Amino acid sequence: MQPSHLLYILSVVLLSSCVSASQETRADTSAIKNIGADTASIVPTSDTLRPQAGYYPPECYKAISDIVLSSSFESDGTKKENIKVRIDREEKSKLFIQLFSSEKDHESTIGWLRLDKANEKLEDITIDPDKPNLLTYDKTLISALRQHCP
C-alpha cells in the first residue's frame, strides 16, 4: 500500500470520527433543551424572585431604623446600635421588617417586626406572628416614615 493511500484512509477515518462526535454533541444539547422545556413550569421566572415590597429609598430605611432604635425591642447579645433593618414585604399599610446584625463574614437575623403605618403600631412578631408583642417607640418619628415610605 502506498503512503498516500494510507494518509487518505487515516484522513477519512479522522474526519468521520469528528463528524460523529459533533453529531453526538448536538444530540446531547438537544436533550438538554428538551429537559429544560419540560421543567420550565417548575423553574421560577425572574418575576417570582423579585422582592414583594419593591424599592424603598434610603430615607425610608433611615426612618425605620430610627423607629427601631427608639423602640422597646430587646435582643439577646446584640446592641441596638448594631441592628440593621430590611423591608421584607408590605401588606396594605403594614411593613414586615427583618432585623439583622451584620458581622465580617455573615449576617444573623435577630427578629421580625410588623410596623402598621396607619395605626402607628409596632409589633414584635419574632416568636408568634399571631400573638405579637406590642412595642413602644417614639411616635414623633412616624411622620418621617410616612414622608419617605410610600
Secondary structure as GFF3:
##gff-version 3
##sequence-region A 1 150
A	DSSP	alpha_helix	3	38	.	.	.	ID=ss1
A	DSSP	alpha_helix	58	70	.	.	.	ID=ss2
A	DSSP	three_ten_helix	80	82	.	.	.	ID=ss3
A	DSSP	beta_strand	83	91	.	.	.	ID=ss4
A	DSSP	beta_strand	94	102	.	.	.	ID=ss5
A	DSSP	beta_strand	107	116	.	.	.	ID=ss6
A	DSSP	beta_strand	121	124	.	.	.	ID=ss7
A	DSSP	beta_strand	133	135	.	.	.	ID=ss8
A	DSSP	three_ten_helix	139	141	.	.	.	ID=ss9
A	DSSP	alpha_helix	142	148	.	.	.	ID=ss10
###
